[in-house]
Amino acid sequence: MEPGNESHRIGAVYPQTEMGGRPDNACQFAGEIARAGLRHLLAYDHVLGATHDARDPALTGPYTERDPFHDPITLFAYLAGLVPDLEFVPGVLVLAQRQTALVARQVADLSLLSGGRVRLGVGTGWNPVEFEALGVAFADRGRRMDEQIDVLRRLWTGEVVDLSGEFHRIDRAALNPVPEVPVAIWVGGNHDRALRRAARVGDGYLASSSAPDQFERLSTMKRFLDEAGRPSSEFGFDALIRIAGPPAAAARVGLDWFEAGGTHASIVSLGRGLPTVDAHLEYVIEVADLMAKG
């Protein structure tokens, strides 16, 4: 990939539901995109896949028990020692179904092991079956995540934390060691409440919708940032570059995203019927190269 605008960071989504859960595919994909000059690797998160049959209410998400997922923090801890140049992006970690202090410990270690190459994407999730299996209520996940983001940042200071919140009780305890560089928290989601959460407490926004919706959400995000008194110039915007057309069409969407004010773009090869990891890599690298050339 030829050098492009250094303020425009191009990365890729690991197509793990089509990689068969094979560690060699993860290594190959991460290593090849890094050698091609891409800047980050994003991985989706699901602890469990559930059958969709005979559900009331119905499960609305795209994944089932047939789709393989790696835990992104574990995956990235493995890859951090093998691929020295990539930024790693859990995107999005379903934070609301996890224990906050444990996530703080895991992400701190991932940051330390990778030399600070972590951008934590978080979201509330859509699958109540996962929440139930993990022993966490689904209905209040938004409020819980609001509190979790604050707790994470407090724990990452390394100072003794003593708090009693709606969902957390920490009795004079500290995280040690802590990240050597601050971990950015980016909020994902498509509803206005997720965008408002990102504007209020996030360091960036992960747009998970496809064009043209993501451009509308970028404009909405900027409005919400203005309402929150935060300059959009100090905020990050990452979009999934995911369209059905050829590489040139995907590259055009990515360039339009940067022109509209996006700072990061993550190329998606999932769902294109690509049969091998090499085919996924060929597509991703071609799109990235076209975007870098402008």
N, C-alpha and C positions, 0 to 999 in steps of 0.2 A: 504494500500500500504506500503510495507516494505521500509525502508530507502534505497536510492540508492546513486549515485554520487551527492553530493550537488551542483556541478557546472552544472548539467543537470537538468533543470527545466521543469517538465512535467505538462501540463495543458490540457484543453479541450475547444472545440468550442461549444457554446450553439446552439443546433439544432433548432433554433427558427422557421424556416419555417415548421417544423413538430410538433410544440408545440401548435398550434392553438391560439397564442396570449394570452395565459392564464397566469396571474401572479403567480398562485400557482405552475405551472410547472417550472417557472423560479426560484422561491424560493427553490423548492425541488432539482432541478438540481444543483444549486450553493451550497446549503448546503451539499448535499451528496458528491459532489466531494471534497469539502473542508475537510469534515470528513474523506474521504478516503486518504487524504494526497496530493492531486493535488495542484499545486502552483498558477495557474492562470485560468481565464475564459476569453475567447475571444468571441466577438460577431460581426457578420457581420453588415453592414450598408446599408440600402436603405430607403430613405424618401418615395418614391412612387414606386409602381409596375405598369408596362405598358403592355398593350396587344401587342403581337408581330405580329398580323395579318396585312397584307397589309402595311408594312413599307418599305419605300425606302429612305435611305438605311435600310437594315434589322437590327433589334436589335440582337446582338450576344451573350448577356449575358444569364445566365441560369434562371433568375427569371422573373415572370410575375405578373399581378395584383392578382393572386390567392395565392401568397406567403406572409405570414404575417411577418412583421419586426417590432421590437421595436427600438426606437431611442437608441443607445447604451449608450450615456451619461446619459440619463434619467433612463434607466434600471439599470445602475451601481450605480447611486446615490441612487436608491431604495435598491439595494442589499448590498451596503456598510454598512448600519446600521444593516443588518441582518446576514451577513456573515463576521466575523472579520478577517479572515486569507487569503483570496484570493487577488491576484493582478488582476486588471481589465484592459482588453485590447480591446478598440475599434479597430477592425482589419478587414478591414481598414475603418476608417472614410473617407467619400468622401469629403475631405477638400476643394477641388477647387469649390464646389458648395455652400459653406457656407461663411457667413460673418466672417472674421478673428477675429475681436475684440470680437464678440459674442462667438466664439469657445474658445478664450482665457479665457473669463469670466467663461464659463461653465466647462472647463477642470480644471481651477484653483479651482473652488468650489468642483468638484469631488475629486481632490487631497486632499483638506482640509477636506472634509467630510469623506474620507476613510483613513486618516492618511498617505497619500502619496502612496497609493497602485494603481497607475495608470501608464500604459505604453501606450502612444498614437500612434497607428498605423494610418498612413495616406496614401491616394492614390488619383489618379486623376479620377477614375470612368470610366464607359463604357456606361452609359445610357444617351443619349442626351435629352430624354423626361423629365427626372428629372431636368436636368439643365435648360431647357426651362421653366418648371413649377416654378422653384425657381428664375427665372429672371436673370440667369447667362449664359454667353457665354460658349459654349462647346469647341470650337476650340482652345482657348488659355489656357486651363486648366493647362497644364504643367508649363508654365511660371508663371501663377498665383500662383500655389502651391509653386514654388521655393521662391517667395517673401513672401508668407504666413508663411512659416516655420521661416524665419528671423523675421517677425513681431511678431509671437507668442512668440518667445524667448525674444525679446525686451520688450514686454508687461509683461511677467512673471518676469522681474526684479523688477517691481514696480516703476521704474524711469519714469519721464515724457518723453514721446516719441513725437518727432516732426519730421515727415518724409513725403516726397512726393515721392512715387514710381510710377511704371507703373500702379499699380492696387489699391494703397492705399494712402489715405491722412489722417494723424493723426496730428491734430493741438494742440500740447502741452497738451497731455492728458496722464493719467496713469491708470493702473489697481490696484485696492485696494479692498480686500486683495489679496495677491499673494500666490502661493504654498509655503509651508514651506520647501519642498525638490524639487530639479529640476525634471521636467517632461521630461522623455525620449521620443524622437520622432523617431519612427521606420517607415521606408518607405516600402510600399508594391508595388507589380507589377511584371510582367513577362518580359517586354521588357528591352532591354539593357539600354534605357534611364532612366527607373525607377531604375535599379541597379546602374547606374552612379550617379543618384540623391542621392540614399542611401549612396553611398560611399563618396559623396561630403559633404552632410549636415546632414545625419541621424546619430542616435545613434545605429541603428540596422536595419536589413532587415527582412521583413516578406515574406517568400516564399510561394506563394499561389498555385503553381503548384503541381502536384503529382510526386512521384518517377517514373522514374529516372530523370526527368527534374530538380527537385529541387536540386539534387546533382551537376548537371552541372551548375546550377545557383550559388550554393555555391562556386564552383571553380571560376566562373566568378567574383563573388563579391569580393573574395580575391584578384584577379588580379586588379580589379578596385580600391580597397583600397590601394594596393601597388602603383598604378599610382597616387593616391591622396595623397600619403605620410602619410597614416594613418595605424597604426598597427592593424591587424585583431584581436589580442589578447584583444584589448580594444573595440571591436565591438560585437554586438549581432546578432545571426542568429536563427530565429524561422521558423519551417516548419510545414505545415499541414500534419498530419499523416492520410492519406486518401487512402485506397486501398480496393478492393473488397473482399479480402480473409478473413480468420478467424482471431481472435484476435492475435494468435501467429505470423501470417505473418505481421500484422500491427506493433506489438512490434518489430519484426526484422528490419523493415524499420526505426523505431524510434531509435533503438540502432545503426544502420548503420549511421544514421544522426549524432548522437552524436560522433561516431567514426571519422566521416569526418570533425568534427569541429563545428557542431551545438551546440548552447548553450541552446535553448528552443525548445520544441516540443508541438504541440497542436493537440490532438486527435480528429478526426472528426467521428461522428456517423451518420451524415446526409446521405441520399441516400441508406441506407441499408435495407429499408423496415421495420424498427423497429416500432412496433405499439403503444408503450406507453413510457412515460418518464422513467419508471422503466427499460424497455428494453434498452433504450439508456444508462442509468447509468450503467447497468450491463456490457454492451460492453466496455464503456469508462474505467471503473474501472478495468476490467480484463486486458485490454491492458496496462494501467498504471502500474498495479501490475507486469505484465510480464517484462515490461521495467525496473522497479526498481530492480527486481531480477537479471536482466542482462542475 
